[in-house]
Amino acid sequence: MKQMSYKLAGLAIAVAMLTGGVVPVSTQTTVPGIDKPVVVVTGEITGTANWTSNNYYVLRGAVFVNDGATLNIAAGTRVIGEAGSVGTLVVLRGGRLNAIGTRTAPIVFTSDQAVGNRARGDWGGLIINGRAPVNLEGGEGAGEGDTGVYGGTNPNDSSGTMRYVRVEFAGVEFSPDNELNGIAFQGVGRGGSYEYIQVHMNRDDALEWFGGTADIKYAVASNAADDSFDWTFGWSGRAQFIAITQRGDDADNGIEADNNEFNNNLLPRSNPQIYNITLCGDSDRVEGPEGPRGANFRRGTAFTMRNFLVTGFKSVGFQLSDASTTAQVSNGTSQMGSGVAWGMPTNMHSSVVPFITSGQFPNIRLGATDAQVGISMTGCADHENPGFQPSGVATLAGGQITPIQPPNDGFFEAVSFIGAVPPSPADNWMTGWTAFPQR
């Protein structure tokens, strides 16, 4: 997570909006060589708007789903962010986005550049604002890039539903260290539903939570140029079946986790529950030297992380970075268990090791090679076709690493494996709707 200059980012969005027009406009046109009518959308969405797969939808500038408005996007619809105007979709507090695709007909948010010329940061991204609690002064925050006010007092707030959605080549850069995330969940509540989500080739973080209580399940973060999975400002949601793969040309942490950078002990404290996650770094340096840590827990965050696989990062698997974060482990708030970390210069930072050896972090196996830990996960860092289905220790057949069952609370699913994806021959939930183009 990079700290942004809000004024500069806001200016960039404002210029983009002026480029596309701030008056609500939806213009349908026929473009030679394009197989569907093109609908250019600018400004604000009020009332109810329905986007279907009969058209292509072009985001020209920042498009806002207003308070009280609902945007429904049907399965198979393609939404295109216009590069020249910083096309971005922003759901304001009280607005709803229902983007409901299917495994065979996902909804795709993508670049307007030609295949082969697409790149990270071609367009803005997707920002969702809600009224759930955040640990900021006054209980509210201002979104990065002037993307709306977020936060409030309703943990059950709903901003809509997303299912089988892919966001690719987003995260426009306004200036160095000043980009948008692929999907930013800003004070989003648990009343919504987010499942089968992929963010691919984003310039900044792939998925980031700014406080709130939103949950996510079956998610893929691939080839992000910064962090893949990021939280701050009091996020306390739940996550299960999370697959992360990095590309060493430009990457930071698999997970970057904060409570509040200005006051590490502000409440509500960041404290998500994460079950069944795979973090795969790019260890071979062919693409580049970046991607240092699997997970960097810092600035007072708490966490629960269970049933994990982590491998391939350039420096370290898991790290507790400061005393305020370690304190959450010492007092029993943070929990970790049933996982394997292998194939890295340091699988667990020295701040983590005492909690493993004391038994507070149980059933964790560390090693240098696949053979040492009894696992094989070939190709999870294959950029164009990553393979997350493991064999060996990740199954119950050998009885080696037994998964910890998550709470039976209506969100989590009971599991018989560790990592994000079940071992073959079980169904791979990533098949059919994810894609990993590099350009």
C-alpha positions as CSV (number, residue, x, y, z in Angstrom):
1,M,0.0,0.0,0.0
2,K,1.5,3.3,-1.1
3,Q,0.6,6.5,0.6
4,M,-1.0,8.9,-1.9
5,S,-1.2,12.6,-2.2
6,Y,-5.0,13.1,-2.2
7,K,-4.9,16.5,-3.7
8,L,-2.7,15.4,-6.6
9,A,-4.7,12.3,-7.2
10,G,-8.0,14.2,-7.0
11,L,-6.7,16.7,-9.5
12,A,-5.9,13.9,-11.9
13,I,-9.4,12.4,-11.6
14,A,-10.9,15.8,-12.0
15,V,-9.0,16.4,-15.2
16,A,-10.1,13.0,-16.4
17,M,-13.7,13.8,-15.6
18,L,-13.5,17.1,-17.5
19,T,-12.1,15.2,-20.5
20,G,-15.1,12.9,-20.5
21,G,-17.8,15.3,-19.3
22,V,-19.4,15.4,-15.8
23,V,-22.9,15.6,-17.0
24,P,-24.6,12.1,-16.9
25,V,-24.3,10.7,-20.4
26,S,-24.8,7.3,-22.0
27,T,-24.1,7.4,-25.7
28,Q,-24.5,4.3,-27.9
29,T,-22.6,4.1,-31.1
30,T,-21.5,1.6,-33.7
31,V,-17.7,1.3,-34.1
32,P,-16.4,-0.3,-37.3
33,G,-14.7,-3.6,-36.6
34,I,-16.3,-4.0,-33.2
35,D,-18.9,-6.8,-33.0
36,K,-21.3,-5.1,-30.6
37,P,-22.6,-1.6,-30.1
38,V,-20.4,0.5,-27.8
39,V,-22.1,2.5,-25.0
40,V,-19.9,5.3,-23.6
41,V,-20.8,6.2,-20.0
42,T,-19.7,9.3,-18.2
43,G,-20.6,11.2,-15.1
44,E,-23.2,9.9,-12.6
45,I,-25.5,6.9,-12.5
46,T,-28.8,7.6,-10.7
47,G,-31.8,5.4,-10.3
48,T,-31.3,1.9,-11.7
49,A,-29.0,1.1,-14.7
50,N,-28.8,-2.2,-16.4
51,W,-25.8,-3.2,-18.4
52,T,-26.0,-6.3,-20.6
53,S,-23.7,-8.4,-22.7
54,N,-25.4,-7.1,-25.8
55,N,-23.1,-4.0,-25.6
56,Y,-19.6,-3.0,-24.7
57,Y,-19.5,-0.3,-22.0
58,V,-16.8,2.3,-22.0
59,L,-16.0,4.2,-18.8
60,R,-15.0,7.7,-19.8
61,G,-13.5,9.5,-16.9
62,A,-14.7,8.8,-13.3
63,V,-18.2,7.3,-13.4
64,F,-20.1,7.4,-10.1
65,V,-22.9,5.2,-8.8
66,N,-24.7,7.7,-6.6
67,D,-26.3,7.2,-3.2
68,G,-29.6,5.4,-3.8
69,A,-28.6,4.2,-7.3
70,T,-28.1,0.6,-8.4
71,L,-25.9,-0.6,-11.3
72,N,-26.8,-4.1,-12.4
73,I,-24.2,-5.8,-14.8
74,A,-25.3,-9.0,-16.4
75,A,-23.2,-12.1,-17.0
76,G,-20.8,-12.0,-19.9
77,T,-20.7,-8.1,-20.0
78,R,-17.4,-6.4,-20.8
79,V,-16.7,-3.0,-19.3
80,I,-13.8,-1.0,-20.7
81,G,-11.8,1.6,-19.0
82,E,-10.8,4.4,-21.3
83,A,-7.1,5.1,-20.9
84,G,-7.0,8.7,-22.1
85,S,-9.7,9.8,-19.6
86,V,-8.7,7.6,-16.7
87,G,-11.9,5.5,-16.9
88,T,-12.9,4.5,-13.4
89,L,-16.0,3.1,-11.7
90,V,-16.8,4.5,-8.2
91,V,-19.7,3.2,-6.1
92,L,-20.5,6.0,-3.5
93,R,-21.9,5.3,-0.1
94,G,-25.5,4.2,-0.5
95,G,-25.0,3.1,-4.1
96,R,-25.0,-0.6,-5.1
97,L,-23.1,-2.6,-7.7
98,N,-24.6,-5.9,-8.6
99,A,-22.1,-7.5,-11.0
100,I,-23.2,-11.1,-11.3
101,G,-21.4,-13.3,-13.8
102,T,-21.1,-17.0,-14.2
103,R,-18.3,-19.5,-14.5
104,T,-18.7,-19.7,-18.2
105,A,-19.7,-16.0,-18.7
106,P,-17.7,-13.8,-16.3
107,I,-18.0,-10.1,-16.2
108,V,-14.7,-8.5,-17.3
109,F,-13.4,-5.0,-16.5
110,T,-10.5,-4.4,-18.9
111,S,-8.3,-1.9,-20.8
112,D,-9.2,-0.2,-24.1
113,Q,-5.8,-0.9,-25.5
114,A,-5.3,-3.6,-28.1
115,V,-4.4,-7.1,-27.1
116,G,-0.6,-7.2,-27.1
117,N,-0.4,-3.6,-26.0
118,R,-2.2,-3.7,-22.7
119,A,-0.3,-3.0,-19.5
120,R,-0.7,-2.4,-15.8
121,G,-2.3,1.0,-15.2
122,D,-4.1,1.4,-18.5
123,W,-7.2,2.6,-16.6
124,G,-8.4,3.5,-13.1
125,G,-10.1,0.5,-11.5
126,L,-13.1,-0.2,-9.2
127,I,-13.7,1.6,-6.0
128,I,-16.6,0.7,-3.6
129,N,-17.5,2.9,-0.7
130,G,-19.6,1.8,2.3
131,R,-20.9,2.9,5.7
132,A,-19.2,0.2,7.8
133,P,-16.8,1.2,10.7
134,V,-13.3,2.4,10.1
135,N,-10.7,3.4,12.7
136,L,-10.2,7.0,11.4
137,E,-10.8,10.2,13.2
138,G,-14.5,11.0,13.0
139,G,-15.2,7.5,11.7
140,E,-14.8,8.5,8.1
141,G,-12.1,8.6,5.5
142,A,-11.5,10.2,2.1
143,G,-10.8,7.7,-0.7
144,E,-7.6,7.6,-2.6
145,G,-7.8,9.5,-5.8
146,D,-10.8,11.6,-4.6
147,T,-13.0,8.6,-4.9
148,G,-15.5,9.4,-2.2
149,V,-16.1,9.5,1.5
150,Y,-16.3,6.1,3.3
151,G,-17.0,4.7,6.7
152,G,-19.8,4.9,9.2
153,T,-21.5,2.9,11.9
154,N,-23.3,0.0,10.1
155,P,-21.2,-3.2,9.9
156,N,-24.0,-4.8,8.0
157,D,-24.1,-2.2,5.3
158,S,-24.5,-3.6,1.8
159,S,-22.9,-2.2,-1.4
160,G,-24.1,-5.0,-3.6
161,T,-23.0,-8.3,-5.0
162,M,-20.1,-9.3,-7.2
163,R,-19.7,-12.8,-8.5
164,Y,-17.4,-14.1,-11.2
165,V,-15.8,-10.8,-12.0
166,R,-12.3,-10.1,-13.4
167,V,-10.6,-6.7,-13.2
168,E,-7.4,-6.5,-15.4
169,F,-4.8,-3.9,-16.4
170,A,-6.1,-1.3,-14.0
171,G,-4.4,0.9,-11.4
172,V,-3.6,4.0,-13.3
173,E,-0.5,5.9,-12.2
174,F,-1.0,9.6,-11.6
175,S,2.6,10.0,-10.4
176,P,5.3,7.8,-8.8
177,D,3.8,6.0,-5.8
178,N,0.4,7.4,-6.6
179,E,-1.9,4.8,-8.2
180,L,-5.3,3.3,-7.8
181,N,-6.0,-0.2,-6.6
182,G,-7.6,-2.9,-8.7
183,I,-10.6,-3.1,-6.3
184,A,-10.7,-0.9,-3.3
185,F,-13.2,-1.8,-0.6
186,Q,-13.5,1.4,1.4
187,G,-15.6,1.0,4.6
188,V,-17.6,-1.7,2.9
189,G,-20.0,-3.7,5.1
190,R,-20.7,-7.4,5.4
191,G,-24.2,-7.1,4.0
192,G,-22.8,-7.4,0.4
193,S,-21.4,-10.5,-1.2
194,Y,-18.0,-10.9,-3.0
195,E,-17.1,-14.3,-4.5
196,Y,-15.1,-15.5,-7.5
197,I,-13.2,-12.3,-8.0
198,Q,-9.9,-11.9,-9.9
199,V,-7.7,-8.8,-10.1
200,H,-4.9,-9.3,-12.7
201,M,-2.0,-7.1,-13.7
202,N,-2.8,-4.1,-11.5
203,R,-0.3,-1.3,-11.1
204,D,-0.9,-0.8,-7.4
205,D,-2.4,-3.2,-5.0
206,A,-4.8,-5.8,-6.4
207,L,-7.3,-6.1,-3.5
208,E,-7.3,-3.6,-0.6
209,W,-9.6,-3.1,2.3
210,F,-9.8,0.3,4.0
211,G,-11.6,-0.7,7.2
212,G,-15.0,-2.2,7.0
213,T,-16.4,-5.7,7.6
214,A,-16.7,-7.0,4.0
215,D,-16.0,-10.7,3.3
216,I,-14.5,-12.3,0.2
217,K,-14.3,-15.9,-1.0
218,Y,-12.7,-17.6,-4.0
219,A,-10.4,-14.7,-5.0
220,V,-7.3,-14.5,-7.2
221,A,-4.7,-11.7,-7.2
222,S,-2.2,-12.1,-10.0
223,N,0.8,-10.1,-11.1
224,A,0.1,-7.0,-9.1
225,A,2.9,-4.4,-9.2
226,D,2.5,-3.6,-5.5
227,D,0.9,-5.7,-2.8
228,S,-1.6,-8.5,-3.8
229,F,-3.8,-8.5,-0.7
230,D,-3.8,-5.4,1.5
231,W,-5.7,-4.1,4.5
232,T,-5.7,-1.1,6.9
233,F,-7.9,1.2,9.0
234,G,-9.6,-1.6,10.9
235,W,-10.7,-4.2,8.4
236,S,-12.4,-7.1,10.3
237,G,-13.8,-9.2,7.4
238,R,-13.5,-12.9,6.6
239,A,-11.7,-14.4,3.6
240,Q,-11.5,-18.0,2.4
241,F,-9.9,-19.6,-0.7
242,I,-7.5,-16.8,-1.7
243,A,-4.9,-17.5,-4.4
244,I,-2.0,-15.1,-4.9
245,T,0.7,-15.2,-7.5
246,Q,3.4,-12.6,-8.3
247,R,5.6,-11.6,-11.1
248,G,9.1,-10.4,-10.2
249,D,9.3,-7.6,-12.7
250,D,7.3,-5.4,-10.3
251,A,5.8,-6.6,-7.0
252,D,5.9,-6.0,-3.3
253,N,4.3,-8.2,-0.6
254,G,1.8,-11.0,-1.1
255,I,0.0,-9.5,2.0
256,E,0.6,-6.1,3.5
257,A,-1.4,-5.8,6.7
258,D,-1.8,-2.7,8.9
259,N,-4.1,-1.5,11.6
260,N,-3.6,2.3,11.5
261,E,-0.3,3.8,10.4
262,F,-0.8,6.9,12.5
263,N,-1.8,5.2,15.7
264,N,-1.2,1.5,15.7
265,N,-3.7,0.8,18.5
266,L,-6.7,2.6,17.3
267,L,-10.0,0.7,17.4
268,P,-11.7,-1.1,15.8
269,R,-8.5,-3.0,15.2
270,S,-7.8,-4.7,11.9
271,N,-8.5,-8.3,12.6
272,P,-9.6,-10.4,9.6
273,Q,-10.1,-14.1,9.7
274,I,-8.4,-15.9,6.7
275,Y,-8.7,-19.6,6.0
276,N,-7.2,-21.4,3.0
277,I,-4.8,-19.1,1.3
278,T,-1.9,-19.8,-1.1
279,L,0.8,-17.2,-1.5
280,C,3.2,-17.8,-4.4
281,G,6.2,-15.6,-5.1
282,D,8.3,-15.4,-8.2
283,S,11.5,-17.0,-7.0
284,D,13.4,-17.4,-10.3
285,R,14.4,-13.7,-10.9
286,V,13.9,-14.2,-14.6
287,E,11.3,-11.4,-14.7
288,G,13.1,-9.3,-12.1
289,P,14.2,-9.1,-8.4
290,E,11.0,-7.9,-6.8
291,G,8.5,-9.6,-4.5
292,P,10.2,-9.8,-1.1
293,R,7.7,-11.1,1.4
294,G,4.8,-13.5,1.5
295,A,3.1,-11.5,4.3
296,N,4.1,-8.4,6.2
297,F,2.0,-7.9,9.3
298,R,2.7,-4.5,10.9
299,R,1.4,-1.3,12.6
300,G,-0.7,-3.1,15.2
301,T,-2.8,-5.4,13.0
302,A,-4.3,-8.6,14.4
303,F,-5.2,-11.6,12.3
304,T,-6.2,-15.2,12.0
305,M,-4.5,-17.1,9.3
306,R,-5.0,-20.8,8.9
307,N,-4.6,-23.5,6.3
308,F,-1.9,-21.7,4.3
309,L,0.8,-22.5,1.7
310,V,3.5,-19.9,1.1
311,T,6.5,-20.3,-1.2
312,G,8.8,-18.5,-3.7
313,F,9.3,-15.1,-2.1
314,K,12.7,-13.4,-2.5
315,S,13.2,-12.7,1.2
316,V,10.8,-14.1,3.8
317,G,7.6,-16.0,4.1
318,F,5.9,-14.4,7.1
319,Q,7.0,-11.4,9.1
320,L,5.8,-9.5,12.2
321,S,7.3,-6.1,11.8
322,D,6.9,-4.3,15.1
323,A,6.1,-4.5,18.8
324,S,2.5,-3.4,18.4
325,T,1.8,-6.3,16.0
326,T,3.7,-8.9,18.0
327,A,1.7,-7.9,21.0
328,Q,-1.5,-9.1,19.3
329,V,0.1,-12.5,19.1
330,S,1.4,-12.5,22.6
331,N,-2.1,-11.7,24.0
332,G,-3.7,-14.4,22.0
333,T,-5.7,-12.2,19.6
334,S,-3.7,-13.2,16.5
335,Q,-3.7,-16.8,15.5
336,M,-1.8,-18.9,12.9
337,G,-1.7,-22.6,12.2
338,S,-1.8,-25.6,9.9
339,G,0.5,-24.4,7.1
340,V,3.6,-24.9,5.1
341,A,6.3,-22.3,4.2
342,W,9.2,-23.5,2.1
343,G,11.7,-22.6,-0.6
344,M,12.6,-19.1,0.6
345,P,15.8,-17.6,2.1
346,T,13.8,-17.2,5.4
347,N,10.6,-19.0,5.6
348,M,9.5,-17.4,8.9
349,H,11.0,-14.1,10.3
350,S,12.7,-14.3,13.7
351,S,9.6,-12.5,15.1
352,V,7.4,-15.4,14.1
353,V,9.6,-18.4,15.0
354,P,9.2,-18.2,18.8
355,F,5.4,-18.6,18.4
356,I,5.9,-21.7,16.3
357,T,8.4,-23.3,18.6
358,S,6.3,-22.6,21.7
359,G,3.3,-24.2,20.1
360,Q,1.2,-21.0,19.9
361,F,1.3,-21.3,16.1
362,P,0.6,-25.1,15.8
363,N,1.2,-27.6,13.0
364,I,3.4,-25.4,10.8
365,R,6.1,-27.1,8.6
366,L,9.1,-25.2,7.3
367,G,11.7,-26.4,4.7
368,A,14.0,-25.6,1.9
369,T,12.6,-27.9,-0.8
370,D,9.5,-29.7,-1.9
371,A,11.0,-32.9,-0.7
372,Q,11.7,-31.6,2.7
373,V,8.1,-30.5,3.4
374,G,6.5,-33.3,1.4
375,I,4.6,-31.1,-1.0
376,S,4.6,-30.3,-4.7
377,M,3.0,-27.3,-6.2
378,T,4.6,-27.0,-9.6
379,G,4.0,-23.9,-11.6
380,C,2.1,-21.6,-9.3
381,A,4.4,-18.8,-10.5
382,D,3.8,-19.6,-14.2
383,H,2.6,-16.2,-15.2
384,E,0.3,-17.2,-18.1
385,N,-1.0,-20.5,-16.6
386,P,-0.4,-20.7,-12.8
387,G,-1.1,-24.0,-11.2
388,F,-2.3,-23.9,-7.6
389,Q,-3.4,-27.5,-7.2
390,P,-0.9,-29.1,-4.8
391,S,-0.1,-32.7,-4.0
392,G,1.4,-34.3,-1.0
393,V,1.1,-32.6,2.4
394,A,-1.9,-30.6,1.3
395,T,-4.2,-33.6,1.3
396,L,-5.5,-35.5,4.2
397,A,-4.6,-38.8,2.7
398,G,-1.1,-38.7,4.2
399,G,-2.4,-37.4,7.5
400,Q,0.5,-35.0,7.7
401,I,-1.0,-31.5,7.9
402,T,-4.6,-31.5,9.1
403,P,-6.5,-28.3,8.2
404,I,-8.1,-26.3,11.0
405,Q,-11.8,-26.1,10.5
406,P,-13.2,-22.5,10.3
407,P,-16.1,-21.3,12.3
408,N,-19.5,-22.7,11.3
409,D,-21.0,-19.3,10.8
410,G,-22.7,-19.4,7.4
411,F,-19.8,-17.9,5.5
412,F,-16.9,-20.3,5.9
413,E,-16.9,-23.7,4.3
414,A,-15.6,-26.9,6.0
415,V,-12.4,-28.1,4.3
416,S,-10.3,-31.2,3.9
417,F,-7.1,-29.5,2.6
418,I,-4.8,-26.5,3.2
419,G,-4.1,-23.8,0.6
420,A,-6.5,-22.0,-1.6
421,V,-7.3,-24.8,-4.1
422,P,-8.0,-28.4,-3.4
423,P,-5.6,-31.0,-4.7
424,S,-6.4,-32.9,-7.9
425,P,-8.6,-34.6,-8.9
426,A,-11.0,-32.3,-7.0
427,D,-12.6,-29.5,-9.0
428,N,-10.4,-26.4,-9.4
429,W,-12.7,-23.5,-8.7
430,M,-10.4,-21.2,-10.8
431,T,-11.1,-23.0,-14.0
432,G,-13.3,-21.4,-16.6
433,W,-13.5,-17.8,-15.5
434,T,-10.0,-16.6,-14.7
435,A,-7.4,-15.5,-17.3
436,F,-3.7,-14.5,-17.1
437,P,-2.8,-12.5,-20.2
438,Q,0.4,-10.6,-19.8
439,R,-0.3,-7.9,-22.5
